[in-house]
Amino acid sequence: MAATPNPTPRHYRVVVVGGGLAGLAAARLLHDHYHADADADADAHAHKAQVLLLEAAPTLGGRIQHVTGLAPWPVEIGPEFIHGTMNSSFKDIADQMGCEMRELPYPDRYYLGSERRMLSSDEVQEHEDIQRVHEYFQGIASEDPDAPDISMAEYLQRRGANDTITQLAESIYANDFGCSLKQLGVRECIQEAQNWIYGDTYLILDRPMSSVVDFIAKGLKVRLDWFVQHVEYGTHGVKLQSSDGRIVTADYVILAVPVSILQYGVPTFKPPLPKVKVEAIDSIGMNNCVKVLMAFSDRFWPEDMFDVVCTHCFLPEFWMTHYPTTFSHTDEQAALGKFVVVGFMTGEVAAAASKLPEAEVISKSLRQLDEIFGDLPKTVEDCEYSACCHGTKAISSFKELHLGPGKRHKVLTRDHLHIDVCGSAECARSRPASTWFQGGSVVNWEQESFVRGGYTYPSVNAHGARSILAAPLEKRVFFAGEATHPGVNPCMQAAIDTGRRAARQILSLEVLSRL
Ligand SMILES: Cc1cc2nc3c(=O)[nH]c(=O)nc-3n(C[C@H](O)[C@H](O)[C@H](O)COP(=O)(O)OP(=O)(O)OC[C@H]3O[C@@H](n4cnc5c(N)ncnc54)[C@H](O)[C@@H]3O)c2cc1C
């Protein structure tokens, strides 16, 4: 039911909408700038609480979220890796906080599902198709950025890529980009490759990503559960209305909501957004992203294994998380398992998986891990155990894990899945994943109402759209968020950079207006 609008809405200098990294970075920069100004000029103290951050969810962080209780450490359901060691604003903040980071190669291992074979590092070096895939994607930076746009599927086909190369490209690159090769646009890939200044390795933080969120948010004026439904803007300023009728006004607004929310038609605008902006919003692709979190009581993979990309498999990629962390662990006894494998699916693969019952998604994932790490027979015909395990039963109830204020997260334990393993040493050898499985959860990002997807991908026919989306309106409405990064970078550092960009645009305008 609509609440009565506040009669005299509070006016702010800047309202930031969206408490993900982009919005937080914008609010932080403006808050610090106005505070420094006010400290230098005692008369300006009136300006102190002039920045307000409005967030629809009950918590800050946006896509940064974790679950506790699955493992003895918080398991991230959103971003987990800092991409690259160089030029990263996210890493700079983590350094400032004194975080330790572990550097890992990507990709680490390759599993060829059609041959049921994990390749050794020597085999990877000698595997012509794998090397060709990397050459195609690394060489894209030198392609003509002004050539007519095509999909990466067509690009590879024109270069005579065989089936194995295409499959490898789907699992290694397209899945990581968040789409399929058919959706991946060459022109935005060129843009991305030319602007990637961060390096190729992955960094793992020694604490949950949310500690960075807390660090950035310290001292900011924030309103949670404030869903911005409508924005009115003009030369006079901005008026924002929440879904329950509350109103605030401001000189400027920074919209740092995911592009998927704008595509959904929220917030509404008066006057309506210009056609060119709407077209830009619609052309930037953002698919679903599904994470399958599986907790185990024992490790059944080599200790130095970190990440596996797989062809011809249910999960195109999975990784092992076991973080040596300075973060105080939750009680080991209370955690479902001591080891965690995370399956990662995006694009059409995620869309197909999200139509399946969660029990089936977990069963299929376990089956894949059993196939890779167990000594199951090579063919179904040879399989004397085929009637034995991986059936999926209807689920009667879920264990609920704490996710954050106001949120619960469903977890399927062994009792909810029909895992028929006898517990013998032989069975554990052939089906280690099924044997040691303790519980799992399927995280479907499309169902997160204020995000509605994973992250944006280099999209066919979207070249230039991100800069159009980023352009301010009437010098009053500013845009931030990973989708507005002109370098087609959907990572955490990009979100921070876009927030800071929008904040600086406002500060420059204020300087100009004083001249
Ligand atoms: C599963 C997954 C894995 C990822 N892995 C990585 C990784 O390993 N490394 C990496 O660098 N990046 C990764 N990313 C991408 C990274 O999470 C994003 O680029 C980044 O967090 C985006 O920040 P943002 O501020 O642009 O958007 P968000 O974090 O989505 O923030 C937007 C905020 O706006 C709020 N909002 C929406 N609508 C409204 C409204 N109408 N009113 C008020 N508030 C609203 C939302 O609740 C949200 O808090 C991953 C993302 C996902 C989903």
The ligand as a MOL file (V3000), in Angstrom:
LIG
                    3D

  0  0  0     0  0            999 V3000
M  V30 BEGIN CTAB
M  V30 COUNTS 53 58 0 0 0
M  V30 BEGIN ATOM
M  V30 1 C 27.6710 -14.5360 -9.9260 0
M  V30 2 C 28.5470 -13.3590 -10.2060 0
M  V30 3 C 29.9160 -13.5330 -10.2190 0
M  V30 4 C 30.7440 -12.4400 -10.4790 0
M  V30 5 N 32.0880 -12.6220 -10.4120 0
M  V30 6 C 32.9050 -11.5650 -10.4710 0
M  V30 7 C 34.2800 -11.6930 -10.1430 0
M  V30 8 O 34.7450 -12.7810 -9.7830 0
M  V30 9 N 35.0610 -10.5870 -10.2210 0
M  V30 10 C 34.5610 -9.3660 -10.5800 0
M  V30 11 O 35.3350 -8.3970 -10.6280 0
M  V30 12 N 33.2490 -9.2110 -10.8580 0
M  V30 13 C 32.4120 -10.2680 -10.8010 0
M  V30 14 N 31.0720 -10.1120 -10.9940 0
M  V30 15 C 30.5800 -8.7890 -11.4410 0
M  V30 16 C 30.4870 -7.7820 -10.2760 0
M  V30 17 O 29.7440 -8.3510 -9.2410 0
M  V30 18 C 29.7890 -6.5280 -10.7640 0
M  V30 19 O 30.4810 -5.9710 -11.8540 0
M  V30 20 C 29.7040 -5.4150 -9.7150 0
M  V30 21 O 29.4730 -5.9120 -8.4330 0
M  V30 22 C 28.5970 -4.4760 -10.1640 0
M  V30 23 O 28.4590 -3.4160 -9.2750 0
M  V30 24 P 27.3640 -2.2940 -9.5810 0
M  V30 25 O 27.4510 -1.3240 -8.4850 0
M  V30 26 O 27.5190 -1.8200 -10.9770 0
M  V30 27 O 25.9640 -3.0710 -9.5610 0
M  V30 28 P 25.2390 -3.8180 -8.3490 0
M  V30 29 O 26.2050 -4.4660 -7.4520 0
M  V30 30 O 24.2080 -4.6820 -8.9830 0
M  V30 31 O 24.5300 -2.6390 -7.5620 0
M  V30 32 C 23.3520 -2.0470 -8.0000 0
M  V30 33 C 22.4800 -1.7670 -6.7870 0
M  V30 34 O 21.3080 -1.0810 -7.2150 0
M  V30 35 C 20.2440 -1.5060 -6.3760 0
M  V30 36 N 18.9900 -1.1500 -7.0550 0
M  V30 37 C 18.4450 -1.6950 -8.1660 0
M  V30 38 N 17.3330 -1.0680 -8.5130 0
M  V30 39 C 17.1330 -0.0820 -7.5880 0
M  V30 40 C 16.1450 0.9170 -7.4160 0
M  V30 41 N 15.1410 1.0760 -8.2960 0
M  V30 42 N 16.2370 1.7450 -6.3390 0
M  V30 43 C 17.2740 1.6250 -5.4590 0
M  V30 44 N 18.2470 0.7060 -5.5960 0
M  V30 45 C 18.1890 -0.1420 -6.6500 0
M  V30 46 C 20.4830 -2.9960 -6.2500 0
M  V30 47 O 19.8060 -3.5520 -5.1410 0
M  V30 48 C 21.9970 -3.0310 -6.0820 0
M  V30 49 O 22.3820 -2.9700 -4.7360 0
M  V30 50 C 30.1980 -11.1670 -10.7500 0
M  V30 51 C 28.8060 -10.9970 -10.7320 0
M  V30 52 C 27.9920 -12.0780 -10.4510 0
M  V30 53 C 26.5030 -11.8800 -10.3970 0
M  V30 END ATOM
M  V30 BEGIN BOND
M  V30 1 1 1 2
M  V30 2 1 2 3
M  V30 3 2 2 52
M  V30 4 2 3 4
M  V30 5 1 4 5
M  V30 6 1 4 50
M  V30 7 2 5 6
M  V30 8 1 6 7
M  V30 9 1 6 13
M  V30 10 2 7 8
M  V30 11 1 7 9
M  V30 12 1 9 10
M  V30 13 2 10 11
M  V30 14 1 10 12
M  V30 15 2 12 13
M  V30 16 1 13 14
M  V30 17 1 14 15
M  V30 18 1 14 50
M  V30 19 1 15 16
M  V30 20 1 16 17
M  V30 21 1 16 18
M  V30 22 1 18 19
M  V30 23 1 18 20
M  V30 24 1 20 21
M  V30 25 1 20 22
M  V30 26 1 22 23
M  V30 27 1 23 24
M  V30 28 2 24 25
M  V30 29 1 24 26
M  V30 30 1 24 27
M  V30 31 1 27 28
M  V30 32 2 28 29
M  V30 33 1 28 30
M  V30 34 1 28 31
M  V30 35 1 31 32
M  V30 36 1 32 33
M  V30 37 1 33 34
M  V30 38 1 33 48
M  V30 39 1 34 35
M  V30 40 1 35 36
M  V30 41 1 35 46
M  V30 42 1 36 37
M  V30 43 1 36 45
M  V30 44 2 37 38
M  V30 45 1 38 39
M  V30 46 1 39 40
M  V30 47 2 39 45
M  V30 48 1 40 41
M  V30 49 2 40 42
M  V30 50 1 42 43
M  V30 51 2 43 44
M  V30 52 1 44 45
M  V30 53 1 46 47
M  V30 54 1 46 48
M  V30 55 1 48 49
M  V30 56 2 50 51
M  V30 57 1 51 52
M  V30 58 1 52 53
M  V30 END BOND
M  V30 END CTAB
M  END
